[in-house]
């Protein structure tokens, strides 16, 4: 499984994955549907390294020769490697929608993703954003030692997300350095979710979403929220300044889309008009949006 296959997850017994509280996202709905049960037994977990897709295309190499996991086009233009470079740490600040957009393309391409923390993340929203739930592992409550959970997942998962704002958990400089070193060794991608910029100093790249103007309601307040216009900024180590792009996050289809009318630096006001807008008089059925944040 890409970089993770260089250190097979088979070295980590299945029992250990269950001990970590890992639940495959595609099975979460079944577990929640068992009403009346006071306790839910652990769901069977498929070892990431045991799932092999022979048709999966190899990710393109970046300029340094390391594999790069794909991201959606609008975000690829902001990232220095054009995607998620294996062995790197990419921090995401201030937006669940942005986090899901970062993961979606790699998940669709066959990469395994694990999300540690984020107990309020909606699985349906993740699916609408483009994640493959069959290849998404959730650890909503990692316990008092989340760093150990993340380190174990890095051994066999392509992209590991961790919620750095978990109550009662303090991430020391030593924790960050050890996780960064393990990620580089295993060829995974670490995605810390932070509450404010600069709170994960070891990140090579930091993405953040600013502003937010929703569209879809008519003048009388009727209708459905269809898209949100935001400004995404990207800071990268070794690159001067920041890059920014106005995006629809989510767009009318629930995924990340470029904002075709908003110039860089313009205020986030007015209804967004995505590229490929239907011609006047054509059918334009609103699509329910399940991603928020």
N, C-alpha and C positions, 0 to 999 in steps of 0.2 A: 504494500500500500504506500507507494511513493517512498518518502523519507522514512516513514514508520516501519516499512518492511525491512530496512537495514538493521533494525533491532526488533525482531518479531515479537508481536504481542503474545505469541504462544509461550514466551518465557514467563508471562504473568498468568498464573493459574486462573481458570474461570471462577473458582471460589473467591479469589481475591477481588475480582471485579464485582461480584455480588456483595462482598463485604464493604466495598466502597459506596454502595447504595446506587449503583448505576442502573438506570431504567432506560430502555430504548424508547424514543419519543413516539414511535408508531404504535406502541402498546399501551401508552399512557391512557388513552381514551377508554380502552377495555377495562383497565384497572379502576378508573374513576366511575365506570358504569356499574360496578358491583355495589349497589346500594344495600345498606343495612349491615355491612361488614365493618366491624370496629377496627380491624387491622387488615392490612393488605400484604400478602406474601410477596417476596421479591419476584419480579418478573424474570423469565429466562433471558439471559443476555448473550447475544451472538458476539463472539470474539471478533474484533475488527480485522485482524490478520487472517481470519479464516474465510473472509468473504473476498473472492477474487473475481474481478471483472475483466476477462481477456480483451473485451472490446474497448476498454477505457483508454482514451488517448493520453499520451504522455504530455505533461505540462511543458510549456516552452521554457528554455533556459534564459536566465537574465545575463547581463553583461559579465558577471563574475562566474558564470557556469553553474550556479545553483538552480534547482528546480523552482518554478514559480507557480503557485496555485492561482487559477483564474478568478477574476472579480468582474462584476458587470462593467460595461463599457464606460459609463460616466465616472466611475471610481477609478478605473484603470488609468484614465488620463491624469489623475491626481497623484497616484502612487509612484514612487521613484522607479520601481521595478516593473510597473505595469500590472502588478498583482501582489499576492502574498508570498514573499520570498521565504522559502523553507529556512529554518534556523533563526528567524527573526521574531521580534516582538512588536506588535501593532496595537497600540492603545486606541480605544474608542471612548469618546467622552460625550455624555449628555443625551443620548438618543438610542432607544431600543430599535427603532426603525433603521437607523444607520447600521447598527450591529448586524441585524438580519440581512441587510443589503450586502455587507462585507462577506458574509458567510455563504450566501445563496448560490453563487456561480460555482464555487469549489464543491459545495455539496451536490449540486446537480451533475458535476463532472465525475462524481464517484468518491470524493474524499469523505472520510469520517470526521464528524465534528462532535465535540463534547462540551457541554455547558455546565460549569460548576457554580452553584449559587443560582441567582435569578429565579427564585421560587414562584414569582408572579408571571413569568413568561408564558404567554398563551401559545399552546402547541398549534392550534388552528391558524393563529396569526403567523407563526413560523412557516407553516406549510404554504400559506397564501403568499408569503414573501419569496418562496422558491426553495426552501430547504427540503431535502429528501429525508423524511422522518425515519425511514428504515435505516439510515446511516447517521442518525443523530442520537447521541446518548445524553441523558440528563442526570445530574447529581444536584437536585435542588437544595438539599441540606447536607453539606459535606462534613458537618461536625466540627469539633474544636481544632482540627489540624488540616485545614484546606490545602496547605502547601504540599503535604504528603499525598493528598488525593490527586492534585494536579500533576505532581511528579510521576505518579504511577500511570496516569492517563497519557502523558506525553510519550511513554514508551511504545504505545500502539495506536495512537490517534493522530490524524493529520493536523487538525486545528483544535486547540483547547482554549475555551473561553473561561475566564474566571471573574467573578464579581468581587471587586476589591472593596466594596462598600458593605460587606457582610457585617452585621452587628456583632460587636465584641471581638472582632478579628483585626489585629494590627500586623501589617506586612512590613517586616523589618528590611533593612538594606541587604542583610545576609540572605533572607528568603528570596528577594528579587534576583540577587546575583546567582544563587544556586539554580533557580528555575531557568534563568536566562542561559546559563551554561548547559543545563540539561537539554533545553530546546535546541541549542546549536549542535550539540552532540547527536541528538536523535533525528534532527532534520524536520521537526514539527514547527508549527506556527503558534505562538502564544498571543492571545488577544485579551488583555486586561480591560475590563469595563470600569471606568473611573467616573467619579462625580464631578471632578473639576480638572482643567488642563494642568499638565505637569506633575501629577501625583504618582506617576510610575516612571521614575527617572531613567530606567534602563531601556525604555522603548526606542526603537530605531525610527518608528513612524507614529505619529499621533493624528487621528482623525476626529473632528468634532463638527456637530451640526449646530447652526445658530438660526435664530428667528423661527418663523413658522406661520404661514398664512394659509388657512384651509379654504377650499373652494368646493362648491357643489350646492349650496343653499341658494334659493331664490330670494328676491327682495322681500317676500312675505315670510321668510324663515322656513319655507317648505323645501323638501328635497333631501338629498343624501350627500354626506361629505364624500367627495370623490378623490381628492388629491390634496397634497400639502406642499407648498413651496418653501424650501429651506436653502440656506447657504452652507455648503460643506467646505471646511478648510482642512488643509493637510500640511503638517510640518514634518520634515524629514531630516534626520541627522546628516550633516555634510552638505545639505542643500540650503542656500541662502533664502531667507524669507519664507513665505507660505504661498501655497497655491490654493485657489478657491474656485468653486463652480456652483452656480445656481441649479438646483435639482428639484425634481418632484419626488418626494419621499414620504409616503408612497405615491406612485402615479395612479392613474385611473384603473390600471389592471392589478394594483396591489403591490407592484414591484418598483424598484428604483428606475427613474427615467430622466433624461435631460430636459431641462426647461428651455424650450426653443425660442422664447421671446424675451427672457430677462437677461440684460447685459450684466457682465461682471461688475460689481460695485453698486448696482441699482438697488433701490429700496425694495424690501419684500412686501409689496402691496399689490392689490388687484388680483383678479383670478388668473391662475396659471394656464397657459395654453400649450399643451404638449405637442411635440412634432407628430404629424400625421393626424391632425384634428379633422374629424368628419366634416364634410361639406355641409353648408346650411341646408336644412330640410331633410337631411339623412337621419336614420334612426340612431339614437345615442342613448342606449339604456345604461343607467348608472350601475356601477359595479360596487358591491358592498366591500368596504375596506375593513379588514380585521387587524391592522397593525396600528399601534398607537405608541406615542412616546417619542 
